[in-house]
Amino acid sequence: MNTRELRLGNLVIYEACTYEVTVIDTPKLGVKAVKHNWGNETCGSNEVEGIPITTDFLKKNGFEMLNKAMPELWIKPLGGYRYIRYHSGVRYMDFEDTHSFQRVPWAIRYVHQMQNACIDYGIDIEFEA
């Protein structure tokens, strides 16, 4: 995985377990991550993997299928008229409210990418893997 894609707090997979990135050591291309507060692991960026976005992940994090005719379109209400929309078929994500619509201009395939897009667009949200 490219270290430049990672930010503190991102969820990643290391040795088949989910970890949260706590330190990014760019000169050494290393990542330090913590798993469920049980302890730290230090690993190279080539040893961590992105967590794929699945329907289980979407359901667990409050996304709802828009309708059965479009099972790839998921919505997460943020309160009021604000929501996140994720299209699992073509992997796009956008944010919408009554006054604006913003599409993320890159494909979102992994949880850390979704986390980063939310931060970039000012959405304060935490996800569970």
C-alpha positions as YAML, in Angstrom:
chain: A
units: angstrom
residues:
- id: 1
  name: MET
  ca: [0.00, 0.00, 0.00]
- id: 2
  name: ASN
  ca: [1.21, 3.50, -0.77]
- id: 3
  name: THR
  ca: [1.97, 5.32, 2.50]
- id: 4
  name: ARG
  ca: [0.79, 8.58, 0.93]
- id: 5
  name: GLU
  ca: [-2.77, 7.18, 0.92]
- id: 6
  name: LEU
  ca: [-2.78, 6.70, 4.68]
- id: 7
  name: ARG
  ca: [-3.73, 9.14, 7.42]
- id: 8
  name: LEU
  ca: [-3.83, 8.83, 11.17]
- id: 9
  name: GLY
  ca: [-6.97, 7.01, 12.24]
- id: 10
  name: ASN
  ca: [-7.32, 5.03, 9.00]
- id: 11
  name: LEU
  ca: [-8.44, 1.43, 9.35]
- id: 12
  name: VAL
  ca: [-6.23, -1.16, 7.62]
- id: 13
  name: ILE
  ca: [-5.60, -4.90, 7.66]
- id: 14
  name: TYR
  ca: [-2.33, -6.30, 8.97]
- id: 15
  name: GLU
  ca: [-1.82, -10.04, 9.49]
- id: 16
  name: ALA
  ca: [-5.57, -10.68, 8.96]
- id: 17
  name: CYS
  ca: [-6.61, -8.28, 11.75]
- id: 18
  name: THR
  ca: [-8.04, -4.75, 11.64]
- id: 19
  name: TYR
  ca: [-5.78, -2.00, 12.92]
- id: 20
  name: GLU
  ca: [-6.02, 1.76, 13.26]
- id: 21
  name: VAL
  ca: [-3.04, 3.74, 11.95]
- id: 22
  name: THR
  ca: [-1.47, 5.74, 14.80]
- id: 23
  name: VAL
  ca: [1.92, 6.75, 13.34]
- id: 24
  name: ILE
  ca: [3.16, 7.12, 9.78]
- id: 25
  name: ASP
  ca: [6.94, 7.13, 9.40]
- id: 26
  name: THR
  ca: [7.39, 8.31, 5.82]
- id: 27
  name: PRO
  ca: [11.19, 8.23, 5.57]
- id: 28
  name: LYS
  ca: [11.18, 4.54, 6.47]
- id: 29
  name: LEU
  ca: [7.82, 3.87, 4.77]
- id: 30
  name: GLY
  ca: [6.66, 2.35, 8.01]
- id: 31
  name: VAL
  ca: [3.30, 2.36, 9.73]
- id: 32
  name: LYS
  ca: [2.58, 1.90, 13.39]
- id: 33
  name: ALA
  ca: [-0.92, 0.72, 14.14]
- id: 34
  name: VAL
  ca: [-2.92, -0.24, 17.20]
- id: 35
  name: LYS
  ca: [-5.44, -3.06, 17.35]
- id: 36
  name: HIS
  ca: [-8.32, -2.70, 19.81]
- id: 37
  name: ASN
  ca: [-6.00, -0.99, 22.33]
- id: 38
  name: TRP
  ca: [-4.22, -4.31, 22.85]
- id: 39
  name: GLY
  ca: [-0.85, -3.01, 21.78]
- id: 40
  name: ASN
  ca: [1.16, -1.52, 18.97]
- id: 41
  name: GLU
  ca: [2.46, -3.21, 15.85]
- id: 42
  name: THR
  ca: [5.05, -1.66, 13.57]
- id: 43
  name: CYS
  ca: [5.00, -2.78, 9.98]
- id: 44
  name: GLY
  ca: [6.07, -1.67, 6.55]
- id: 45
  name: SER
  ca: [3.55, -0.02, 4.28]
- id: 46
  name: ASN
  ca: [3.85, -3.01, 1.96]
- id: 47
  name: GLU
  ca: [2.55, -5.22, 4.79]
- id: 48
  name: VAL
  ca: [-0.77, -3.44, 5.36]
- id: 49
  name: GLU
  ca: [-3.79, -3.80, 3.10]
- id: 50
  name: GLY
  ca: [-6.88, -1.74, 2.52]
- id: 51
  name: ILE
  ca: [-10.18, -3.05, 3.87]
- id: 52
  name: PRO
  ca: [-12.53, -3.55, 0.92]
- id: 53
  name: ILE
  ca: [-15.92, -1.82, 1.15]
- id: 54
  name: THR
  ca: [-18.54, -4.57, 1.26]
- id: 55
  name: THR
  ca: [-22.29, -4.61, 1.80]
- id: 56
  name: ASP
  ca: [-21.62, -5.86, 5.35]
- id: 57
  name: PHE
  ca: [-19.39, -2.83, 6.00]
- id: 58
  name: LEU
  ca: [-22.02, -0.47, 4.58]
- id: 59
  name: LYS
  ca: [-24.84, -1.97, 6.69]
- id: 60
  name: LYS
  ca: [-22.69, -2.00, 9.85]
- id: 61
  name: ASN
  ca: [-21.98, 1.71, 9.38]
- id: 62
  name: GLY
  ca: [-25.54, 2.89, 8.88]
- id: 63
  name: PHE
  ca: [-25.78, 2.89, 5.09]
- id: 64
  name: GLU
  ca: [-29.12, 1.82, 3.65]
- id: 65
  name: MET
  ca: [-29.82, 0.39, 0.22]
- id: 66
  name: LEU
  ca: [-31.70, 3.08, -1.71]
- id: 67
  name: ASN
  ca: [-34.12, 0.59, -3.27]
- id: 68
  name: LYS
  ca: [-34.18, -3.01, -4.43]
- id: 69
  name: ALA
  ca: [-34.21, -1.96, -8.10]
- id: 70
  name: MET
  ca: [-30.75, -0.37, -7.58]
- id: 71
  name: PRO
  ca: [-28.99, -2.63, -5.04]
- id: 72
  name: GLU
  ca: [-25.62, -0.99, -5.72]
- id: 73
  name: LEU
  ca: [-26.76, 2.47, -4.52]
- id: 74
  name: TRP
  ca: [-26.38, 3.08, -0.76]
- id: 75
  name: ILE
  ca: [-27.28, 6.14, 1.34]
- id: 76
  name: LYS
  ca: [-26.08, 7.14, 4.81]
- id: 77
  name: PRO
  ca: [-28.24, 9.86, 6.38]
- id: 78
  name: LEU
  ca: [-26.22, 12.48, 8.29]
- id: 79
  name: GLY
  ca: [-29.18, 14.34, 9.80]
- id: 80
  name: GLY
  ca: [-31.47, 16.89, 8.26]
- id: 81
  name: TYR
  ca: [-31.20, 16.81, 4.49]
- id: 82
  name: ARG
  ca: [-27.53, 15.79, 4.49]
- id: 83
  name: TYR
  ca: [-26.33, 12.39, 3.39]
- id: 84
  name: ILE
  ca: [-23.51, 10.36, 1.90]
- id: 85
  name: ARG
  ca: [-24.29, 8.34, -1.21]
- id: 86
  name: TYR
  ca: [-22.09, 5.41, -2.25]
- id: 87
  name: HIS
  ca: [-22.44, 3.50, -5.52]
- id: 88
  name: SER
  ca: [-20.85, 0.09, -5.02]
- id: 89
  name: GLY
  ca: [-20.93, -0.83, -8.72]
- id: 90
  name: VAL
  ca: [-18.76, 1.98, -10.06]
- id: 91
  name: ARG
  ca: [-17.24, 2.86, -6.67]
- id: 92
  name: TYR
  ca: [-18.16, 6.52, -6.55]
- id: 93
  name: MET
  ca: [-19.16, 8.53, -3.53]
- id: 94
  name: ASP
  ca: [-20.82, 11.89, -3.12]
- id: 95
  name: PHE
  ca: [-22.14, 14.20, -0.43]
- id: 96
  name: GLU
  ca: [-25.39, 16.07, -0.74]
- id: 97
  name: ASP
  ca: [-27.54, 18.46, 1.23]
- id: 98
  name: THR
  ca: [-30.23, 20.96, 0.30]
- id: 99
  name: HIS
  ca: [-27.69, 23.50, -0.95]
- id: 100
  name: SER
  ca: [-24.88, 21.54, -2.54]
- id: 101
  name: PHE
  ca: [-23.79, 18.34, -4.27]
- id: 102
  name: GLN
  ca: [-20.15, 17.25, -4.23]
- id: 103
  name: ARG
  ca: [-18.83, 14.16, -5.98]
- id: 104
  name: VAL
  ca: [-15.52, 12.67, -4.88]
- id: 105
  name: PRO
  ca: [-13.39, 12.70, -8.06]
- id: 106
  name: TRP
  ca: [-11.67, 9.36, -7.47]
- id: 107
  name: ALA
  ca: [-12.80, 5.75, -7.04]
- id: 108
  name: ILE
  ca: [-13.51, 4.63, -3.47]
- id: 109
  name: ARG
  ca: [-12.71, 0.94, -3.07]
- id: 110
  name: TYR
  ca: [-11.36, 0.75, 0.49]
- id: 111
  name: VAL
  ca: [-12.44, 1.94, 3.93]
- id: 112
  name: HIS
  ca: [-9.41, 4.23, 4.34]
- id: 113
  name: GLN
  ca: [-10.31, 5.97, 1.06]
- id: 114
  name: MET
  ca: [-13.85, 6.56, 2.32]
- id: 115
  name: GLN
  ca: [-12.47, 7.88, 5.63]
- id: 116
  name: ASN
  ca: [-10.15, 10.27, 3.78]
- id: 117
  name: ALA
  ca: [-12.91, 11.51, 1.46]
- id: 118
  name: CYS
  ca: [-15.14, 12.29, 4.45]
- id: 119
  name: ILE
  ca: [-12.32, 14.27, 6.10]
- id: 120
  name: ASP
  ca: [-11.58, 16.12, 2.84]
- id: 121
  name: TYR
  ca: [-15.22, 17.12, 2.48]
- id: 122
  name: GLY
  ca: [-15.66, 18.16, 6.11]
- id: 123
  name: ILE
  ca: [-17.76, 15.19, 7.25]
- id: 124
  name: ASP
  ca: [-16.88, 14.21, 10.83]
- id: 125
  name: ILE
  ca: [-17.69, 10.52, 11.01]
- id: 126
  name: GLU
  ca: [-16.14, 7.31, 12.37]
- id: 127
  name: PHE
  ca: [-16.41, 3.95, 10.71]
- id: 128
  name: GLU
  ca: [-16.17, 0.41, 12.05]
- id: 129
  name: ALA
  ca: [-14.50, -2.29, 9.99]
...
